[in-house]
Amino acid sequence: MVSANPILLPELRSLLADQDAAGIREVAEELHPATVAEFSEGLEDAELWQLLAALSPEQQAEIFPYYPLPRQVQLLEQADRSHLGPLLEGMAPDNRDDLLRELEPEFVDAILPLVAKAERHDIRMLLSCPEDSAGSLMTTEYASLPGDVTAGEAIARLRTQAPNSESIYYIYVLDHERKLVGFVSLRDLILAKPTTTVADLMQRDVISVRIDEPIELVVQKLARFDFIAIPVVDDHNRLVGIVTHDDVLDAVREEATEDAHLSAAVTPLTDGYLETGLVTMTWKRGVWLTILFATAAVTAMVLARTPIPHAWLIAFIPLVIASGGNSGNQSATLVITALSTGDCHLADWPRILRREVALGLLLGLLLAIPGFLLALLYAPSPAQAVVIPLTILSVVMLGSLVGSVLPLIFRSIGLDPALMSNPFVSAIVDVVGILLYVSIAFLMLG
């Protein structure tokens, strides 16, 4: 996301006031499109459209995606329709797809006739892909060649394809039905003899993803094979697009932000922290806080209805609750991360549970020893002090088990494991931990 640059805004407004289109074009040509977006973010919508109107459609399409998505939506909804056709046609397909998904379907239907027929086909195809699939990330601007051309001829063809391709480092080799049969790197083409055919140079073991496969799988394959881009194919192995590393980085960042929000029991924000309204923020945080409050109320009800004749036990309630909650949070974080990165899968659940039971036992014993020594300072006798280490051992094992099981359950029913946030795990462990504490105390002390 870009932010307004107050230092350059006066100069930019001066150019706009003087209607100095040549000066605006000169600034845009000298600076990176992201920099142009940065210092123009503070302009009013009308001023911003005045700036864009002074530039070529190609420059407009390069600068526009660097504005925050909410601002892009606002600009499109308030724009003169005559500006939209060239702008949308010039934008990279993946950036355009991200923008159009944020608009109301009725508005999209209204502006699509402004776009050339070939572009409309691409737009509708990309919009038809599920939001969290490889198809939603891909671009249809890629370089391709038949296998029977020579390296010299291939380089000549690439010169014509390069201006309309997002990346030409990998060139995909297609047969007459556009099925993906291999790929060749630009480096190999340049180093090869001009008479060598592409079929002799290409690698036939192509790593690809299907158009409907989840983004997580795309991220895993790109990370595992260190690709700059990965091809996207349909059910018949026909090439429909590519996903580039920069789009994956954006997806990873969004997913990490979403998981961070969920782990703190906050419904993920669709806009930036400062751009989200107070009422919206209150709702997104308040729903989860209410749920957590309800679970804490259950803990309070259990305590209120439980007569505790041994007053010294009350002092250890925070220690017992914290031990189980912290253990559960650790397990939940580790399992959620492992599921997200592909280190483990649902089929590994028996190994995961065995590991967490063993870890819970070891960690519980580790904390039970200092817990017992601390209890000796307050308990009337060593026999009564044993309640504390037994409870700590039990709640730590319980926390490890709950923290590992709940993300697996969520993944198995098709939900994001990060929904099983750390505060929610703590709340569950708190309730059950208090019951365990009271039960062990009654068994040991009567």
C-alpha positions as a Markdown table, in Angstrom:
| # | Residue | x | y | z |
|---|---|---|---|---|
| 1 | Met | 0.0 | 0.0 | 0.0 |
| 2 | Val | 1.2 | 3.5 | -0.8 |
| 3 | Ser | 0.7 | 6.6 | 1.4 |
| 4 | Ala | 0.4 | 10.3 | 0.6 |
| 5 | Asn | 3.7 | 12.2 | 0.2 |
| 6 | Pro | 3.0 | 15.7 | 1.5 |
| 7 | Ile | 6.4 | 17.1 | 0.4 |
| 8 | Leu | 5.7 | 16.5 | -3.3 |
| 9 | Leu | 2.0 | 17.2 | -3.3 |
| 10 | Pro | 2.3 | 21.0 | -3.6 |
| 11 | Glu | 4.5 | 20.7 | -6.7 |
| 12 | Leu | 2.1 | 18.2 | -8.2 |
| 13 | Arg | -0.9 | 20.4 | -7.6 |
| 14 | Ser | 1.0 | 23.3 | -9.1 |
| 15 | Leu | 1.5 | 21.3 | -12.3 |
| 16 | Leu | -2.2 | 20.4 | -12.3 |
| 17 | Ala | -3.3 | 24.0 | -11.7 |
| 18 | Asp | -1.1 | 25.2 | -14.7 |
| 19 | Gln | -2.5 | 22.3 | -16.7 |
| 20 | Asp | 1.1 | 21.4 | -17.5 |
| 21 | Ala | 0.5 | 18.0 | -19.2 |
| 22 | Ala | 4.1 | 17.9 | -20.5 |
| 23 | Gly | 5.5 | 18.5 | -17.0 |
| 24 | Ile | 3.3 | 15.8 | -15.6 |
| 25 | Arg | 4.4 | 13.3 | -18.3 |
| 26 | Glu | 8.0 | 14.2 | -17.7 |
| 27 | Val | 7.6 | 13.4 | -14.0 |
| 28 | Ala | 5.8 | 10.1 | -14.7 |
| 29 | Glu | 8.5 | 9.1 | -17.1 |
| 30 | Glu | 11.4 | 9.8 | -14.7 |
| 31 | Leu | 9.9 | 8.0 | -11.7 |
| 32 | His | 8.8 | 4.5 | -11.0 |
| 33 | Pro | 5.0 | 4.0 | -11.3 |
| 34 | Ala | 4.9 | 3.1 | -7.6 |
| 35 | Thr | 6.6 | 6.4 | -6.7 |
| 36 | Val | 4.1 | 8.3 | -8.9 |
| 37 | Ala | 1.3 | 6.6 | -7.0 |
| 38 | Glu | 2.9 | 7.4 | -3.7 |
| 39 | Phe | 3.2 | 11.1 | -4.1 |
| 40 | Ser | -0.2 | 11.4 | -5.8 |
| 41 | Glu | -2.2 | 9.4 | -3.3 |
| 42 | Gly | -3.1 | 12.6 | -1.4 |
| 43 | Leu | -4.8 | 14.2 | -4.4 |
| 44 | Glu | -8.6 | 14.4 | -4.6 |
| 45 | Asp | -10.3 | 12.1 | -7.0 |
| 46 | Ala | -10.9 | 14.8 | -9.6 |
| 47 | Glu | -7.2 | 15.9 | -9.4 |
| 48 | Leu | -6.0 | 12.3 | -9.7 |
| 49 | Trp | -8.0 | 11.7 | -12.8 |
| 50 | Gln | -6.7 | 15.0 | -14.2 |
| 51 | Leu | -3.2 | 13.7 | -13.6 |
| 52 | Leu | -3.9 | 10.3 | -15.2 |
| 53 | Ala | -5.6 | 12.0 | -18.2 |
| 54 | Ala | -2.3 | 13.7 | -19.0 |
| 55 | Leu | -0.5 | 10.4 | -19.3 |
| 56 | Ser | -0.7 | 7.7 | -22.0 |
| 57 | Pro | -2.9 | 4.7 | -21.5 |
| 58 | Glu | 0.2 | 2.6 | -20.9 |
| 59 | Gln | 1.4 | 4.8 | -18.1 |
| 60 | Gln | -2.1 | 5.0 | -16.6 |
| 61 | Ala | -2.2 | 1.2 | -16.5 |
| 62 | Glu | 1.2 | 0.9 | -14.9 |
| 63 | Ile | 0.5 | 3.5 | -12.1 |
| 64 | Phe | -3.1 | 2.7 | -11.3 |
| 65 | Pro | -2.5 | -0.8 | -9.6 |
| 66 | Tyr | -0.1 | 0.8 | -7.1 |
| 67 | Tyr | -3.0 | 2.7 | -5.4 |
| 68 | Pro | -4.7 | 0.8 | -2.5 |
| 69 | Leu | -7.6 | -1.4 | -3.8 |
| 70 | Pro | -10.2 | 0.7 | -1.9 |
| 71 | Arg | -9.0 | 3.8 | -3.6 |
| 72 | Gln | -9.0 | 2.1 | -7.0 |
| 73 | Val | -12.6 | 1.1 | -6.5 |
| 74 | Gln | -13.5 | 4.6 | -5.4 |
| 75 | Leu | -11.8 | 6.1 | -8.5 |
| 76 | Leu | -13.5 | 3.7 | -10.9 |
| 77 | Glu | -17.0 | 4.3 | -9.4 |
| 78 | Gln | -16.6 | 8.1 | -9.7 |
| 79 | Ala | -14.8 | 8.2 | -13.1 |
| 80 | Asp | -16.0 | 9.3 | -16.5 |
| 81 | Arg | -16.7 | 6.0 | -18.3 |
| 82 | Ser | -14.6 | 7.2 | -21.3 |
| 83 | His | -11.5 | 6.7 | -19.2 |
| 84 | Leu | -12.2 | 3.1 | -18.1 |
| 85 | Gly | -11.9 | 1.2 | -21.4 |
| 86 | Pro | -8.3 | 2.0 | -22.2 |
| 87 | Leu | -7.3 | 1.8 | -18.5 |
| 88 | Leu | -8.7 | -1.7 | -18.0 |
| 89 | Glu | -7.4 | -3.0 | -21.3 |
| 90 | Gly | -3.9 | -1.8 | -20.4 |
| 91 | Met | -3.8 | -3.3 | -16.9 |
| 92 | Ala | -2.1 | -6.6 | -16.3 |
| 93 | Pro | -4.8 | -9.3 | -16.2 |
| 94 | Asp | -4.0 | -10.4 | -12.5 |
| 95 | Asn | -4.2 | -6.7 | -11.3 |
| 96 | Arg | -7.3 | -6.1 | -13.2 |
| 97 | Asp | -8.9 | -9.3 | -11.8 |
| 98 | Asp | -8.1 | -8.2 | -8.2 |
| 99 | Leu | -9.8 | -4.8 | -8.9 |
| 100 | Leu | -12.9 | -6.2 | -10.6 |
| 101 | Arg | -13.5 | -8.7 | -7.8 |
| 102 | Glu | -13.8 | -5.7 | -5.4 |
| 103 | Leu | -16.6 | -4.1 | -7.5 |
| 104 | Glu | -20.3 | -4.8 | -7.5 |
| 105 | Pro | -21.2 | -7.3 | -10.2 |
| 106 | Glu | -23.7 | -4.9 | -11.7 |
| 107 | Phe | -21.0 | -2.3 | -12.1 |
| 108 | Val | -18.7 | -4.8 | -13.7 |
| 109 | Asp | -21.4 | -5.8 | -16.2 |
| 110 | Ala | -21.9 | -2.1 | -17.0 |
| 111 | Ile | -18.2 | -1.4 | -17.8 |
| 112 | Leu | -17.2 | -4.6 | -19.5 |
| 113 | Pro | -18.7 | -3.4 | -22.9 |
| 114 | Leu | -16.1 | -0.6 | -22.8 |
| 115 | Val | -13.3 | -3.2 | -23.1 |
| 116 | Ala | -12.3 | -5.0 | -26.3 |
| 117 | Lys | -13.9 | -8.3 | -27.0 |
| 118 | Ala | -10.7 | -10.3 | -26.5 |
| 119 | Glu | -10.0 | -8.7 | -23.2 |
| 120 | Arg | -13.6 | -9.3 | -22.1 |
| 121 | His | -13.1 | -13.1 | -22.6 |
| 122 | Asp | -10.0 | -13.0 | -20.4 |
| 123 | Ile | -11.8 | -11.0 | -17.8 |
| 124 | Arg | -14.8 | -13.3 | -17.6 |
| 125 | Met | -12.5 | -16.4 | -17.5 |
| 126 | Leu | -10.5 | -15.0 | -14.6 |
| 127 | Leu | -13.5 | -13.8 | -12.7 |
| 128 | Ser | -15.1 | -17.3 | -13.0 |
| 129 | Cys | -12.1 | -18.8 | -11.0 |
| 130 | Pro | -12.7 | -19.3 | -7.3 |
| 131 | Glu | -11.3 | -16.5 | -5.2 |
| 132 | Asp | -8.7 | -18.6 | -3.3 |
| 133 | Ser | -7.6 | -20.7 | -6.3 |
| 134 | Ala | -4.6 | -20.6 | -8.6 |
| 135 | Gly | -6.8 | -19.1 | -11.3 |
| 136 | Ser | -7.5 | -16.0 | -9.2 |
| 137 | Leu | -3.7 | -15.3 | -9.0 |
| 138 | Met | -2.7 | -16.0 | -12.6 |
| 139 | Thr | -2.1 | -13.7 | -15.5 |
| 140 | Thr | -2.8 | -14.7 | -19.1 |
| 141 | Glu | 0.2 | -12.7 | -20.4 |
| 142 | Tyr | 2.9 | -15.4 | -20.9 |
| 143 | Ala | 5.3 | -16.4 | -23.6 |
| 144 | Ser | 4.8 | -19.6 | -25.5 |
| 145 | Leu | 6.3 | -21.4 | -28.5 |
| 146 | Pro | 5.8 | -24.6 | -30.6 |
| 147 | Gly | 8.4 | -27.3 | -30.2 |
| 148 | Asp | 9.4 | -27.5 | -33.9 |
| 149 | Val | 10.9 | -24.0 | -34.2 |
| 150 | Thr | 14.7 | -23.4 | -34.0 |
| 151 | Ala | 16.3 | -21.4 | -31.2 |
| 152 | Gly | 17.1 | -18.6 | -33.6 |
| 153 | Glu | 13.5 | -18.4 | -34.8 |
| 154 | Ala | 12.2 | -18.7 | -31.2 |
| 155 | Ile | 14.2 | -15.6 | -30.1 |
| 156 | Ala | 12.8 | -13.6 | -33.1 |
| 157 | Arg | 9.2 | -14.6 | -32.0 |
| 158 | Leu | 9.9 | -13.7 | -28.4 |
| 159 | Arg | 10.8 | -10.2 | -29.5 |
| 160 | Thr | 7.2 | -9.7 | -30.6 |
| 161 | Gln | 5.7 | -11.5 | -27.5 |
| 162 | Ala | 7.9 | -9.8 | -24.9 |
| 163 | Pro | 6.0 | -6.4 | -24.8 |
| 164 | Asn | 2.7 | -8.3 | -23.9 |
| 165 | Ser | 4.2 | -10.9 | -21.5 |
| 166 | Glu | 4.6 | -10.4 | -17.8 |
| 167 | Ser | 7.6 | -12.7 | -17.7 |
| 168 | Ile | 9.7 | -14.2 | -20.5 |
| 169 | Tyr | 12.3 | -16.0 | -18.5 |
| 170 | Tyr | 10.3 | -19.2 | -18.8 |
| 171 | Ile | 8.9 | -19.9 | -22.3 |
| 172 | Tyr | 6.2 | -22.6 | -22.3 |
| 173 | Val | 6.1 | -25.1 | -25.2 |
| 174 | Leu | 2.7 | -26.0 | -26.5 |
| 175 | Asp | 1.4 | -28.5 | -29.0 |
| 176 | His | -1.2 | -27.8 | -31.6 |
| 177 | Glu | -4.0 | -28.2 | -29.0 |
| 178 | Arg | -2.3 | -25.8 | -26.7 |
| 179 | Lys | -1.4 | -28.6 | -24.3 |
| 180 | Leu | 1.6 | -28.0 | -22.2 |
| 181 | Val | 4.4 | -30.3 | -23.2 |
| 182 | Gly | 7.5 | -28.6 | -21.8 |
| 183 | Phe | 9.3 | -25.4 | -21.1 |
| 184 | Val | 12.6 | -23.7 | -21.9 |
| 185 | Ser | 14.4 | -20.9 | -20.2 |
| 186 | Leu | 15.4 | -17.7 | -22.0 |
| 187 | Arg | 19.0 | -18.4 | -21.0 |
| 188 | Asp | 19.0 | -21.8 | -22.7 |
| 189 | Leu | 17.6 | -20.3 | -25.9 |
| 190 | Ile | 20.3 | -17.6 | -26.0 |
| 191 | Leu | 23.1 | -20.0 | -25.3 |
| 192 | Ala | 21.9 | -22.7 | -27.8 |
| 193 | Lys | 23.0 | -23.0 | -31.4 |
| 194 | Pro | 20.5 | -21.1 | -33.6 |
| 195 | Thr | 19.6 | -24.3 | -35.5 |
| 196 | Thr | 18.7 | -26.3 | -32.4 |
| 197 | Thr | 15.0 | -26.9 | -32.1 |
| 198 | Val | 13.1 | -25.9 | -29.0 |
| 199 | Ala | 11.9 | -29.5 | -28.6 |
| 200 | Asp | 15.6 | -30.6 | -28.1 |
| 201 | Leu | 16.2 | -27.8 | -25.6 |
| 202 | Met | 13.0 | -28.0 | -23.5 |
| 203 | Gln | 12.5 | -29.7 | -20.2 |
| 204 | Arg | 9.6 | -32.1 | -20.4 |
| 205 | Asp | 9.0 | -32.7 | -16.7 |
| 206 | Val | 6.9 | -29.6 | -16.2 |
| 207 | Ile | 5.7 | -28.7 | -12.7 |
| 208 | Ser | 2.3 | -27.1 | -13.0 |
| 209 | Val | -0.9 | -26.4 | -11.0 |
| 210 | Arg | -4.5 | -26.8 | -12.0 |
| 211 | Ile | -6.6 | -23.7 | -12.3 |
| 212 | Asp | -8.9 | -24.7 | -9.4 |
| 213 | Glu | -6.1 | -25.8 | -7.0 |
| 214 | Pro | -5.8 | -23.7 | -3.8 |
| 215 | Ile | -3.3 | -20.9 | -3.5 |
| 216 | Glu | -1.5 | -22.7 | -0.7 |
| 217 | Leu | -0.4 | -25.4 | -3.1 |
| 218 | Val | 0.9 | -22.8 | -5.6 |
| 219 | Val | 2.9 | -21.2 | -2.8 |
| 220 | Gln | 4.3 | -24.6 | -1.7 |
| 221 | Lys | 5.4 | -25.5 | -5.3 |
| 222 | Leu | 7.0 | -22.2 | -6.0 |
| 223 | Ala | 8.9 | -22.3 | -2.8 |
| 224 | Arg | 10.0 | -25.9 | -3.2 |
| 225 | Phe | 11.2 | -25.5 | -6.7 |
| 226 | Asp | 12.4 | -21.9 | -6.6 |
| 227 | Phe | 10.5 | -20.9 | -9.7 |
| 228 | Ile | 10.0 | -17.4 | -10.9 |
| 229 | Ala | 6.7 | -18.5 | -12.3 |
| 230 | Ile | 4.6 | -21.6 | -12.5 |
| 231 | Pro | 2.2 | -22.6 | -15.3 |
| 232 | Val | -1.6 | -23.0 | -14.7 |
| 233 | Val | -3.4 | -25.6 | -16.7 |
| 234 | Asp | -7.0 | -26.8 | -17.1 |
| 235 | Asp | -8.3 | -30.3 | -16.7 |
| 236 | His | -7.0 | -31.2 | -20.2 |
| 237 | Asn | -3.5 | -29.9 | -19.5 |
| 238 | Arg | -4.0 | -26.9 | -21.7 |
| 239 | Leu | -2.1 | -23.8 | -20.6 |
| 240 | Val | -4.4 | -21.0 | -19.4 |
| 241 | Gly | -2.0 | -18.8 | -17.6 |
| 242 | Ile | 1.0 | -18.4 | -15.2 |
| 243 | Val | 1.4 | -17.4 | -11.6 |
| 244 | Thr | 4.4 | -15.2 | -11.0 |
| 245 | His | 6.5 | -15.0 | -7.9 |
| 246 | Asp | 5.5 | -11.4 | -7.1 |
| 247 | Asp | 1.8 | -12.3 | -7.1 |
| 248 | Val | 2.5 | -15.2 | -4.7 |
| 249 | Leu | 4.4 | -12.9 | -2.4 |
| 250 | Asp | 1.4 | -10.6 | -2.2 |
| 251 | Ala | -0.8 | -13.6 | -1.5 |
| 252 | Val | 1.5 | -14.9 | 1.2 |
| 253 | Arg | 1.6 | -11.5 | 2.8 |
| 254 | Glu | -2.2 | -11.3 | 2.8 |
| 255 | Glu | -2.5 | -14.8 | 4.2 |
| 256 | Ala | 0.1 | -14.1 | 6.9 |
| 257 | Thr | -1.8 | -10.9 | 7.9 |
| 258 | Glu | -5.1 | -12.8 | 8.0 |
| 259 | Asp | -3.6 | -15.5 | 10.1 |
| 260 | Ala | -2.1 | -13.0 | 12.5 |
| 261 | His | -5.5 | -11.3 | 12.9 |
| 262 | Leu | -7.2 | -14.7 | 13.5 |
| 263 | Ser | -4.6 | -15.8 | 16.0 |
| 264 | Ala | -5.4 | -12.7 | 18.0 |
| 265 | Ala | -9.2 | -13.4 | 17.8 |
| 266 | Val | -9.9 | -10.6 | 15.3 |
| 267 | Thr | -11.9 | -11.0 | 12.2 |
| 268 | Pro | -9.5 | -10.2 | 9.3 |
| 269 | Leu | -9.6 | -6.6 | 8.2 |
| 270 | Thr | -10.4 | -6.0 | 4.5 |
| 271 | Asp | -8.9 | -2.5 | 4.6 |
| 272 | Gly | -5.9 | -1.1 | 6.4 |
| 273 | Tyr | -5.8 | -0.7 | 10.2 |
| 274 | Leu | -6.1 | 3.1 | 10.0 |
| 275 | Glu | -8.6 | 3.0 | 7.1 |
| 276 | Thr | -11.1 | 0.7 | 8.9 |
| 277 | Gly | -13.9 | 2.6 | 10.6 |
| 278 | Leu | -14.3 | 2.5 | 14.4 |
| 279 | Val | -17.7 | 0.8 | 14.1 |
| 280 | Thr | -16.4 | -1.9 | 11.8 |
| 281 | Met | -13.3 | -2.4 | 14.0 |
| 282 | Thr | -15.5 | -2.7 | 17.1 |
| 283 | Trp | -17.6 | -5.3 | 15.4 |
| 284 | Lys | -14.7 | -7.3 | 14.1 |
| 285 | Arg | -13.0 | -7.4 | 17.5 |
| 286 | Gly | -16.2 | -7.4 | 19.6 |
| 287 | Val | -17.7 | -10.6 | 18.2 |
| 288 | Trp | -14.7 | -12.7 | 19.3 |
| 289 | Leu | -14.3 | -10.9 | 22.6 |
| 290 | Thr | -18.0 | -11.7 | 23.3 |
| 291 | Ile | -17.4 | -15.4 | 22.5 |
| 292 | Leu | -14.3 | -15.4 | 24.7 |
| 293 | Phe | -16.1 | -13.5 | 27.5 |
| 294 | Ala | -18.8 | -16.2 | 27.4 |
| 295 | Thr | -16.2 | -19.0 | 27.8 |
| 296 | Ala | -14.6 | -17.0 | 30.7 |
| 297 | Ala | -18.0 | -16.6 | 32.3 |
| 298 | Val | -18.3 | -20.4 | 32.3 |
| 299 | Thr | -15.0 | -20.5 | 34.2 |
| 300 | Ala | -16.4 | -18.0 | 36.7 |
| 301 | Met | -19.6 | -20.0 | 37.1 |
| 302 | Val | -17.6 | -23.2 | 37.8 |
| 303 | Leu | -15.6 | -21.4 | 40.5 |
| 304 | Ala | -18.6 | -19.7 | 42.0 |
| 305 | Arg | -20.4 | -23.0 | 42.4 |
| 306 | Thr | -17.4 | -24.9 | 43.8 |
| 307 | Pro | -16.8 | -24.7 | 47.6 |
| 308 | Ile | -13.0 | -24.6 | 48.1 |
| 309 | Pro | -12.3 | -25.3 | 51.8 |
| 310 | His | -8.5 | -25.1 | 51.2 |
| 311 | Ala | -8.0 | -21.4 | 50.6 |
| 312 | Trp | -4.4 | -21.7 | 49.6 |
| 313 | Leu | -5.5 | -23.5 | 46.4 |
| 314 | Ile | -7.1 | -20.3 | 45.1 |
| 315 | Ala | -3.7 | -18.6 | 44.8 |
| 316 | Phe | -2.6 | -21.2 | 42.2 |
| 317 | Ile | -5.6 | -20.8 | 39.8 |
| 318 | Pro | -3.8 | -18.2 | 37.6 |
| 319 | Leu | -0.7 | -20.5 | 37.4 |
| 320 | Val | -2.7 | -23.5 | 36.5 |
| 321 | Ile | -4.8 | -21.6 | 33.8 |
| 322 | Ala | -1.7 | -20.0 | 32.3 |
| 323 | Ser | 0.2 | -23.3 | 32.1 |
| 324 | Gly | -2.6 | -25.0 | 30.1 |
| 325 | Gly | -3.4 | -22.0 | 27.9 |
| 326 | Asn | 0.2 | -21.3 | 27.0 |
| 327 | Ser | 0.8 | -24.9 | 26.1 |
| 328 | Gly | -2.3 | -25.0 | 24.0 |
| 329 | Asn | -1.3 | -21.8 | 22.2 |
| 330 | Gln | 2.1 | -23.2 | 21.3 |
| 331 | Ser | 0.6 | -26.4 | 19.9 |
| 332 | Ala | -2.0 | -24.6 | 17.9 |
| 333 | Thr | 0.5 | -22.2 | 16.4 |
| 334 | Leu | 2.9 | -25.0 | 15.5 |
| 335 | Val | 0.2 | -27.2 | 13.9 |
| 336 | Ile | -1.5 | -24.3 | 12.0 |
| 337 | Thr | 1.9 | -23.2 | 10.7 |
| 338 | Ala | 2.8 | -26.8 | 9.6 |
| 339 | Leu | -0.5 | -27.2 | 7.9 |
| 340 | Ser | -0.1 | -23.9 | 6.1 |
| 341 | Thr | 3.4 | -24.6 | 4.9 |
| 342 | Gly | 2.7 | -28.2 | 3.9 |
| 343 | Asp | 5.1 | -29.6 | 6.5 |
| 344 | Cys | 2.2 | -31.9 | 7.6 |
| 345 | His | -1.2 | -32.9 | 6.2 |
| 346 | Leu | -4.5 | -34.1 | 7.6 |
| 347 | Ala | -3.4 | -37.7 | 6.9 |
| 348 | Asp | -0.6 | -37.2 | 9.5 |
| 349 | Trp | -3.0 | -36.7 | 12.4 |
| 350 | Pro | -2.0 | -39.9 | 14.3 |
| 351 | Arg | 1.6 | -38.8 | 14.3 |
| 352 | Ile | 0.7 | -35.3 | 15.3 |
| 353 | Leu | -1.5 | -36.5 | 18.2 |
| 354 | Arg | 1.2 | -38.9 | 19.4 |
| 355 | Arg | 3.8 | -36.2 | 19.3 |
| 356 | Glu | 1.7 | -33.7 | 21.2 |
| 357 | Val | 0.7 | -36.3 | 23.9 |
| 358 | Ala | 4.4 | -37.0 | 24.4 |
| 359 | Leu | 5.3 | -33.3 | 24.3 |
| 360 | Gly | 2.5 | -32.6 | 26.7 |
| 361 | Leu | 3.9 | -35.2 | 29.1 |
| 362 | Leu | 7.4 | -33.9 | 29.0 |
| 363 | Leu | 6.4 | -30.2 | 29.2 |
| 364 | Gly | 4.0 | -31.1 | 32.0 |
| 365 | Leu | 6.7 | -32.8 | 34.0 |
| 366 | Leu | 9.1 | -29.9 | 33.3 |
| 367 | Leu | 6.6 | -27.4 | 34.9 |
| 368 | Ala | 5.3 | -29.7 | 37.6 |
| 369 | Ile | 8.6 | -29.8 | 39.4 |
| 370 | Pro | 8.9 | -26.1 | 40.1 |
| 371 | Gly | 5.1 | -26.1 | 40.7 |
| 372 | Phe | 5.5 | -28.6 | 43.4 |
| 373 | Leu | 8.4 | -26.7 | 45.0 |
| 374 | Leu | 6.3 | -23.5 | 45.0 |
| 375 | Ala | 3.3 | -25.3 | 46.4 |
| 376 | Leu | 5.4 | -26.6 | 49.4 |
| 377 | Leu | 5.7 | -22.9 | 50.5 |
| 378 | Tyr | 2.0 | -22.6 | 50.9 |
| 379 | Ala | 0.4 | -26.0 | 51.4 |
| 380 | Pro | -0.1 | -27.3 | 54.9 |
| 381 | Ser | 1.7 | -30.5 | 54.0 |
| 382 | Pro | 3.7 | -32.1 | 51.1 |
| 383 | Ala | 0.8 | -34.5 | 50.5 |
| 384 | Gln | -1.6 | -31.6 | 49.8 |
| 385 | Ala | 1.0 | -29.8 | 47.7 |
| 386 | Val | 1.0 | -32.8 | 45.3 |
| 387 | Val | -2.3 | -31.4 | 44.0 |
| 388 | Ile | -0.5 | -28.6 | 42.1 |
| 389 | Pro | 2.0 | -30.7 | 40.1 |
| 390 | Leu | -0.7 | -33.2 | 39.2 |
| 391 | Thr | -2.9 | -30.5 | 38.0 |
| 392 | Ile | -0.2 | -28.8 | 36.0 |
| 393 | Leu | 0.8 | -32.0 | 34.3 |
| 394 | Ser | -2.9 | -32.7 | 33.4 |
| 395 | Val | -3.7 | -29.2 | 32.1 |
| 396 | Val | -0.4 | -29.0 | 30.0 |
| 397 | Met | -1.2 | -32.3 | 28.4 |
| 398 | Leu | -4.8 | -31.2 | 27.9 |
| 399 | Gly | -3.6 | -27.9 | 26.3 |
| 400 | Ser | -1.2 | -29.6 | 24.0 |
| 401 | Leu | -3.9 | -32.0 | 22.9 |
| 402 | Val | -6.6 | -29.4 | 22.4 |
| 403 | Gly | -4.2 | -27.0 | 20.6 |
| 404 | Ser | -3.3 | -29.7 | 18.1 |
| 405 | Val | -6.7 | -31.3 | 17.6 |
| 406 | Leu | -8.8 | -28.2 | 17.0 |
| 407 | Pro | -6.9 | -27.0 | 13.9 |
| 408 | Leu | -7.0 | -30.5 | 12.4 |
| 409 | Ile | -10.8 | -30.6 | 12.9 |
| 410 | Phe | -11.2 | -27.2 | 11.3 |
| 411 | Arg | -9.0 | -28.2 | 8.3 |
| 412 | Ser | -11.0 | -31.4 | 7.9 |
| 413 | Ile | -14.3 | -29.6 | 7.5 |
| 414 | Gly | -12.8 | -27.1 | 5.0 |
| 415 | Leu | -12.3 | -24.1 | 7.3 |
| 416 | Asp | -9.1 | -22.1 | 7.9 |
| 417 | Pro | -7.2 | -23.6 | 10.9 |
| 418 | Ala | -6.2 | -20.1 | 11.9 |
| 419 | Leu | -9.8 | -19.6 | 13.0 |
| 420 | Met | -8.9 | -21.8 | 15.9 |
| 421 | Ser | -7.1 | -18.7 | 17.4 |
| 422 | Asn | -4.9 | -18.8 | 20.4 |
| 423 | Pro | -7.3 | -16.9 | 22.7 |
| 424 | Phe | -10.0 | -19.4 | 21.7 |
| 425 | Val | -7.8 | -22.3 | 22.6 |
| 426 | Ser | -6.9 | -20.7 | 25.9 |
| 427 | Ala | -10.6 | -20.1 | 26.7 |
| 428 | Ile | -11.4 | -23.8 | 26.2 |
| 429 | Val | -8.4 | -25.0 | 28.2 |
| 430 | Asp | -9.3 | -22.5 | 31.0 |
| 431 | Val | -12.7 | -24.0 | 31.5 |
| 432 | Val | -11.6 | -27.6 | 31.3 |
| 433 | Gly | -8.5 | -26.8 | 33.3 |
| 434 | Ile | -10.5 | -25.4 | 36.2 |
| 435 | Leu | -12.7 | -28.5 | 36.2 |
| 436 | Leu | -9.6 | -30.7 | 36.3 |
| 437 | Tyr | -8.1 | -28.6 | 39.1 |
| 438 | Val | -11.2 | -28.8 | 41.3 |
| 439 | Ser | -11.6 | -32.5 | 40.6 |
| 440 | Ile | -8.0 | -33.3 | 41.5 |
| 441 | Ala | -8.3 | -31.2 | 44.6 |
| 442 | Phe | -11.4 | -33.0 | 45.8 |
| 443 | Leu | -9.9 | -36.4 | 45.0 |
| 444 | Met | -6.7 | -35.7 | 46.9 |
| 445 | Leu | -8.0 | -33.5 | 49.7 |
| 446 | Gly | -11.6 | -34.5 | 50.1 |
